[in-house]
Amino acid sequence: MTQPHTAPHEPNQRIVLARRPSGWPDESCFRLESCPEPDCGPQDVLVQAIWLSLDPYLRGRMNEGPSYAPGFALDRPIVSRVVGRVIASRNERFREGDFVWGFLDWSLRVRVPRGEGLHRIDPALGKPSLAISAMGMPGLTAWVGVVELGKVSPGDTVYISSAAGTIGQLAGQFARQAGARVIGSVGSDDKLDFVLRHCGYHAGFNYKRQDMDDALRELCPNGIDVYLDNVGGATLEAALRHANVGARFPICGMISRYNELEDSGVKGMQLLVSKRITMTGFIVYDHVHKLAAYQQRAAAWFGSGEMRFHEDIVHGLAQAPAALLGMLRGEAMGKRLVQVSTAPPTPA
Ligand SMILES: NC(=O)c1ccc[n+]([C@@H]2O[C@H](COP(=O)([O-])OP(=O)(O)OC[C@H]3O[C@@H](n4cnc5c(N)ncnc54)[C@H](OP(=O)(O)O)[C@@H]3O)[C@@H](O)[C@H]2O)c1
């Protein structure tokens, strides 16, 4: 057991939800405020945050939300996956200096009562931030989408939207490893260059500059066998039009709709019948029991350099709201994190 640490120099701060958005949020939805230095009670753990994860689902948590998925409380901290370092522990499962992750407040330092929901990060995973991205639940999401639900086989044509994002960059590499021809769509020419060079994509297009039907006709001349949907809306409709008979559509997310006030529907759903398409929505938490096996496989790929993962890091807690809004708008290349304190050296 370690003793509570001495007071750090920088006063503690946090980001709270100041108001619920209607449609697109802006920075007035958030407030940076001072907060008390946490005390380490019996069985508690104090964590210094290092990286905050910025994910599309956070937009939904800013709404009041249904009873099965309630939103963040007003004037209370935003919570997301956070990687940090234990700075004090009165819990025998954690020692000062451990790297940990959990769903934690957006705060420089937090108390984790009884260490509940906190996970020690295995050094074998590599850089600790990977525990909440390539080596964690987002990695498992891409794996489940491509391999288990997409059932990608050699020779398949796989189309993946938001190809340069967290899920997209991993899904592209998994689909290529499975022997598929992999096509991606992205929102900028820089992202297109990135996915073609680093994320396993054979071809792709910038959906903001090119008509989706023209691009899919040209890049998927034999049709789409698997579409991993991260975007929904017009992208899903285009994928339906270019799908083959018997295509699989793992539905991972629909970010194009997260800021819309009304559900404008999906056109072309009758194609599910005529093309016998299997469309499967999924939530990665239903697959959490597969995480350890996934991590074992993925540690080898990312550790050996066979696969790569790109992080887009913004610095400073105060920047977190703008960084989240920017990610929703498409600014981030790869996995967006906010680094709020000094990171440890990256293992070679
Ligand atoms: N089912 C699950 O368990 C699960 C788990 C994790 C994530 N997800 C979902 O998976 C999807 C990807 O998540 P992620 O964490 O990897 O996010 P991400 O792709 O890293 O980031 C979001 C990206 O979405 C793209 N985008 C935003 N608005 C768009 C629009 N109107 N049309 C097309 N693209 C748009 C932007 O890229 P461009 O510049 O390319 O437009 C943006 O960078 C999201 O829908 C998320 O909700 C689901």
The ligand as an SDF file (V2000), in Angstrom:
LIG
                    3D

 48 52  0  0  0  0  0  0  0  0999 V2000
  -20.8130   -0.3360  -32.1980 N   0  0  0  0  0  0  0  0  0  0  0  0
  -19.8770   -0.0750  -31.3060 C   0  0  0  0  0  0  0  0  0  0  0  0
  -19.7200   -0.7540  -30.2820 O   0  0  0  0  0  0  0  0  0  0  0  0
  -18.9740    1.1020  -31.5700 C   0  0  0  0  0  0  0  0  0  0  0  0
  -17.7780    1.2780  -30.8610 C   0  0  0  0  0  0  0  0  0  0  0  0
  -16.9540    2.3510  -31.1990 C   0  0  0  0  0  0  0  0  0  0  0  0
  -17.3380    3.2370  -32.1990 C   0  0  0  0  0  0  0  0  0  0  0  0
  -18.5250    3.0530  -32.8330 N   0  0  0  0  0  0  0  0  0  0  0  0
  -18.9560    3.9140  -33.9360 C   0  0  0  0  0  0  0  0  0  0  0  0
  -18.0320    3.7410  -34.9800 O   0  0  0  0  0  0  0  0  0  0  0  0
  -17.9600    4.9340  -35.7640 C   0  0  0  0  0  0  0  0  0  0  0  0
  -16.5060    5.3600  -35.8460 C   0  0  0  0  0  0  0  0  0  0  0  0
  -16.0390    5.6630  -34.5330 O   0  0  0  0  0  0  0  0  0  0  0  0
  -14.5500    6.1480  -34.3130 P   0  0  0  0  0  0  0  0  0  0  0  0
  -14.3230    6.1960  -32.8580 O   0  0  0  0  0  0  0  0  0  0  0  0
  -13.6630    5.3430  -35.1780 O   0  0  0  0  0  0  0  0  0  0  0  0
  -14.6300    7.6420  -34.8500 O   0  0  0  0  0  0  0  0  0  0  0  0
  -13.6850    8.2780  -35.9540 P   0  0  0  0  0  0  0  0  0  0  0  0
  -13.9820    7.6120  -37.2460 O   0  0  0  0  0  0  0  0  0  0  0  0
  -12.2890    8.2630  -35.4440 O   0  0  0  0  0  0  0  0  0  0  0  0
  -14.0880    9.8030  -35.9620 O   0  0  0  0  0  0  0  0  0  0  0  0
  -15.2200   10.2880  -36.5150 C   0  0  0  0  0  0  0  0  0  0  0  0
  -15.0750   10.5590  -38.0200 C   0  0  0  0  0  0  0  0  0  0  0  0
  -16.3560   10.4560  -38.6210 O   0  0  0  0  0  0  0  0  0  0  0  0
  -16.3100   11.1120  -39.8530 C   0  0  0  0  0  0  0  0  0  0  0  0
  -17.5730   11.8250  -40.0930 N   0  0  0  0  0  0  0  0  0  0  0  0
  -18.1360   12.7640  -39.3130 C   0  0  0  0  0  0  0  0  0  0  0  0
  -19.2970   13.1900  -39.8690 N   0  0  0  0  0  0  0  0  0  0  0  0
  -19.4340   12.5030  -41.0320 C   0  0  0  0  0  0  0  0  0  0  0  0
  -20.4150   12.5140  -42.0670 C   0  0  0  0  0  0  0  0  0  0  0  0
  -21.4950   13.3080  -42.0030 N   0  0  0  0  0  0  0  0  0  0  0  0
  -20.2480   11.6590  -43.1040 N   0  0  0  0  0  0  0  0  0  0  0  0
  -19.1660   10.8580  -43.1760 C   0  0  0  0  0  0  0  0  0  0  0  0
  -18.2000   10.8250  -42.2150 N   0  0  0  0  0  0  0  0  0  0  0  0
  -18.3400   11.6380  -41.1710 C   0  0  0  0  0  0  0  0  0  0  0  0
  -15.1560   12.1150  -39.8060 C   0  0  0  0  0  0  0  0  0  0  0  0
  -14.1650   11.6900  -40.7140 O   0  0  0  0  0  0  0  0  0  0  0  0
  -14.1510   12.2150  -42.2510 P   0  0  0  0  0  0  0  0  0  0  0  0
  -13.2140   13.3810  -42.2690 O   0  0  0  0  0  0  0  0  0  0  0  0
  -13.6470   11.0390  -42.9960 O   0  0  0  0  0  0  0  0  0  0  0  0
  -15.5410   12.6190  -42.5950 O   0  0  0  0  0  0  0  0  0  0  0  0
  -14.6260   11.9460  -38.3810 C   0  0  0  0  0  0  0  0  0  0  0  0
  -13.2350   12.1020  -38.2880 O   0  0  0  0  0  0  0  0  0  0  0  0
  -18.8640    5.9370  -35.0870 C   0  0  0  0  0  0  0  0  0  0  0  0
  -20.0970    5.9350  -35.7410 O   0  0  0  0  0  0  0  0  0  0  0  0
  -18.9870    5.4010  -33.6770 C   0  0  0  0  0  0  0  0  0  0  0  0
  -20.1790    5.8240  -33.0460 O   0  0  0  0  0  0  0  0  0  0  0  0
  -19.3300    1.9990  -32.5390 C   0  0  0  0  0  0  0  0  0  0  0  0
  1  2  1  0
  2  3  2  0
  2  4  1  0
  4  5  1  0
  4 48  2  0
  5  6  2  0
  6  7  1  0
  7  8  2  0
  8  9  1  0
  8 48  1  0
  9 10  1  0
  9 46  1  0
 10 11  1  0
 11 12  1  0
 11 44  1  0
 12 13  1  0
 13 14  1  0
 14 15  2  0
 14 16  1  0
 14 17  1  0
 17 18  1  0
 18 19  2  0
 18 20  1  0
 18 21  1  0
 21 22  1  0
 22 23  1  0
 23 24  1  0
 23 42  1  0
 24 25  1  0
 25 26  1  0
 25 36  1  0
 26 27  1  0
 26 35  1  0
 27 28  2  0
 28 29  1  0
 29 30  1  0
 29 35  2  0
 30 31  1  0
 30 32  2  0
 32 33  1  0
 33 34  2  0
 34 35  1  0
 36 37  1  0
 36 42  1  0
 37 38  1  0
 38 39  2  0
 38 40  1  0
 38 41  1  0
 42 43  1  0
 44 45  1  0
 44 46  1  0
 46 47  1  0
M  CHG  2   8   1  16  -1
M  END
$$$$
